[in-house]
Amino acid sequence: MEYDHQKNVVYGYKDGMGLILDVLTPSTKRNGAAVISLLSAGCRSNLGFDTPSRGSLDPRLIGGFQKSAQCFIDAGYVVFAVAHSSAPKYQVDEIIPDISRAVRFIRYHAERFGIDPERIGIRGGSTGGMLSLMAATAPPTADIEHEDPVERISSHVQAVVAYFPPTDLLNWISYNVNWVSFTPFDFHSWCEESRRFERVVDPDELKAILHRCSPINHANANSPPSLLVHGDEDDSVPIQQSELFIVRLKEVDVAHKLIVAKGEGHGWAPTDDELNEMRDWFDRYLLADAQV
């Protein structure tokens, strides 16, 4: 199906910079629902999925985005390609709020985009999967007195799909992962004494930040249905990360499913079967009672 492409829509501002998204709208029949697709790998992000001059990302991420976006567009979904503030300038704890801001913006402008504000799903891979799960499990409370009307809107989503996501940064079985050596997890905080940002080195403070940034610690009975896809030979983000998250969802009685991709490592374009699974997941939880 053909689609209309609106580029570089500013959904917020950060340190004087615009946060942007693209809107991909089916040219003909729409089903009234939306899928937010995060362009994120290693906490780096841009919208270079269609034009090289707009930046570039891992070709596997681009291929995966293009295939999944077309699948959703063909099914009548409006797709929002969302970029966030990137590492190495920003660390993961500074990036997480961008995603909830994007959800609020999309919901606030639902009529403009031709979607139902209560039929919004989100998906992403790797750090995009982690950020999707954080947006799904830990949406910040709407500030009903905020001067910005977008901030008064709920940032809840109704369904989530995450590919090979980190979910529990403090518990990596059989993996000796030094997150501090990975730029997005090289945390800094403002020091009044030195009047500069200093690296966080206190072990307890680091653990507290990693705990806050782990979706597994926020999953609760109000979390949305979650589909995870993970390769059983992933040596970057072990499949154990998805397995632990599924166990947590079972504990809180949230609809869930884990698809194990046999022989896959970290990063690949979705197969046709996986595309069907993703589309069916969003159909089930975003369109169940819709008049399509």
Buried (B, 14 or more C-beta within 10 A) or exposed (E): EEBEEEBEBEBBEBEEEEBBBBBBBBEEEBBBBBBBBBBBBBBBBBBBBBEEEBBEBBEBBBBBBEBBBBBBBBBBBBBBBBBBBBBEEBBBBBBBBBBBBBBBBBBBBBEEBEBBBBBBBBBBBBBBBBBBBBBBBBBBEBEEEEEEEBBBBBBBBBBBBBBBBBBBBBEBEEEEBEBBEBBBBBBEEEEEEEEEEEEBEEEEEBEEBBBBBBBBBBBBEEBBBBBBBBBEEBEBBBBBBBBBBBEBBEEEEBBBBBBEBEEBBBBBBBBEEBBEBBBEBBBEBBBEEEEE
